[in-house]
Amino acid sequence: MSPDEHHGAELAPERVRGVRAVLVQIPYLLVMLGVLAAALFVLFDRWRRGSFVFGAALLIGALLRAFIPSSKAGLLQVRGKFFDVAVMTTVGAVMLWLATSIDSLGTD
């Protein structure tokens, strides 16, 4: 086997690891897209919608963290599974409660 052929054989597993490293981050990216959408709502003076979307994104993150194995949770994994799910669920629920309970005073 020539040196070029040998190098090509080693490259394939590295590519597979690279693709897996990116795919593992998809749940995190979904949650971050929700947070970005919430930030855009708040930026355009739609704070209630923004806080609602932010809370929903956190609840989706909590569901993903609860059902995806820790080895595939990527950046959603901060501490233990129970802690991560409990914190995201609590903050998400509080954000949804705030978004729905506070009077809008003429804004959305």
C-alpha positions in Angstrom: 0.0 0.0 0.0 1.4 3.4 -1.0 1.6 6.2 1.6 -1.2 8.1 -0.2 -3.5 5.1 0.0 -2.7 4.5 3.7 -3.4 8.2 4.4 -6.8 8.0 2.7 -7.8 4.9 4.8 -7.1 6.8 8.0 -9.1 9.9 6.8 -12.4 8.1 6.6 -12.8 7.4 10.3 -11.8 11.0 11.1 -14.5 12.3 8.7 -17.0 10.0 10.4 -16.0 11.3 13.8 -16.3 14.9 12.5 -19.8 14.3 11.1 -20.9 12.7 14.3 -19.5 15.6 16.3 -21.6 18.0 14.3 -24.8 15.8 14.4 -24.6 15.5 18.2 -25.0 19.3 18.3 -28.3 19.4 16.4 -30.5 19.3 19.6 -28.5 22.3 21.0 -28.8 24.1 17.7 -32.6 23.7 17.7 -32.9 25.2 21.1 -30.5 28.0 20.2 -32.7 28.8 17.1 -35.6 29.2 19.4 -33.6 31.5 21.7 -32.5 33.5 18.6 -36.1 33.8 17.5 -37.1 35.0 21.0 -34.3 37.6 20.9 -35.5 38.9 17.6 -39.1 39.2 18.9 -37.8 41.2 21.9 -35.6 43.3 19.7 -38.6 44.3 17.7 -40.6 45.2 20.8 -42.6 42.0 21.0 -41.4 41.1 24.5 -44.4 38.8 25.4 -44.0 36.8 22.2 -40.3 36.7 22.8 -40.6 35.5 26.4 -43.1 32.9 25.2 -40.8 31.6 22.5 -37.9 31.6 24.9 -39.8 29.5 27.5 -41.0 27.1 24.8 -37.4 26.7 23.5 -36.3 25.8 27.0 -39.1 23.3 27.4 -38.1 21.7 24.1 -34.5 21.6 25.3 -35.7 19.9 28.5 -37.6 17.3 26.6 -34.6 16.7 24.3 -32.3 16.4 27.3 -34.6 14.0 29.0 -35.0 11.6 26.1 -31.6 11.8 24.3 -28.8 9.7 25.8 -26.1 11.7 27.5 -23.6 10.5 24.9 -25.6 12.3 22.2 -26.8 15.3 24.1 -23.9 17.6 23.0 -23.9 21.0 24.5 -27.4 20.5 26.1 -25.5 18.4 28.7 -24.2 20.8 31.4 -24.5 18.8 34.6 -26.4 15.6 35.3 -29.5 14.7 33.3 -31.8 15.4 36.3 -30.3 18.8 37.0 -30.4 19.9 33.4 -34.0 18.8 32.8 -35.2 20.3 36.1 -33.5 23.7 35.5 -34.7 24.0 31.9 -38.2 22.9 32.8 -38.4 25.3 35.7 -37.1 28.3 33.8 -39.1 27.5 30.7 -42.3 27.2 32.8 -41.6 30.4 34.6 -41.0 32.2 31.3 -44.3 30.9 29.9 -46.2 31.9 33.0 -44.7 35.4 32.8 -45.5 35.7 29.2 -49.1 34.8 29.7 -49.8 36.4 33.1 -48.4 39.9 32.8 -50.7 42.5 31.3 -49.5 43.6 27.9 -50.3 47.3 28.4 -51.1 47.7 24.7 -48.1 45.8 23.4 -47.8 42.2 22.2 
